[in-house]
C-alpha cells in the first residue's frame, strides 16, 4: 500500500530529499519501506526499522543516501575495528589470567 498522506507529512519531506522517493507499507511483513522510482529493477531503497513514520525516518533517509556511502563505509570499518580491538583485549586478559592461575596451581 503506497503511503501518500501521513500525520507528519513524511512522504512530502522525503520527496524534498529526493523527488523519486515514495513510501510503501508492506502488509505481508508489517513494515514501512522507502522506495526510489529511479532505481532500475528493484525500487526498494530502505526498510524502515520503526513502527511509525516520524522524523527518524527522514534522518535515516538522509544518513543512508548514496552520496554518504563513503562515510557510511568508513564508519562501519571504524566500528568493526573497535569491536575487533575489544575482542582482542578481552582474549589477552583471559589468557593472562589463565596463565597466572595455572602458575599458582603448580
Secondary structure in CASP SS format (residue, H / E / C, confidence):
PFRMAT SS
TARGET T0000
AUTHOR 0000-0000-0000
METHOD secondary structure of the structure
MODEL  1
X C 1.00
X E 1.00
X E 1.00
X C 1.00
X C 1.00
X C 1.00
X C 1.00
X C 1.00
X C 1.00
X H 1.00
X H 1.00
X H 1.00
X H 1.00
X H 1.00
X H 1.00
X H 1.00
X H 1.00
X C 1.00
X C 1.00
X C 1.00
X E 1.00
X E 1.00
X E 1.00
X E 1.00
X E 1.00
X E 1.00
X C 1.00
X C 1.00
X C 1.00
X C 1.00
X E 1.00
X E 1.00
X E 1.00
X E 1.00
X E 1.00
X E 1.00
X C 1.00
X C 1.00
X C 1.00
X C 1.00
X C 1.00
X C 1.00
X C 1.00
X E 1.00
X E 1.00
X E 1.00
X E 1.00
X C 1.00
X C 1.00
X C 1.00
X C 1.00
X C 1.00
X C 1.00
X C 1.00
X H 1.00
X H 1.00
X H 1.00
X H 1.00
X H 1.00
X H 1.00
X H 1.00
X H 1.00
X H 1.00
X C 1.00
X C 1.00
X H 1.00
X H 1.00
X H 1.00
X H 1.00
X H 1.00
X H 1.00
X H 1.00
X H 1.00
X H 1.00
X H 1.00
X H 1.00
X H 1.00
X H 1.00
X H 1.00
X H 1.00
X H 1.00
X H 1.00
X H 1.00
X H 1.00
X H 1.00
X H 1.00
X H 1.00
X H 1.00
X H 1.00
X H 1.00
X H 1.00
X H 1.00
X H 1.00
X H 1.00
X H 1.00
X H 1.00
X H 1.00
X H 1.00
X H 1.00
X H 1.00
X H 1.00
X H 1.00
X H 1.00
X H 1.00
X H 1.00
X C 1.00
END
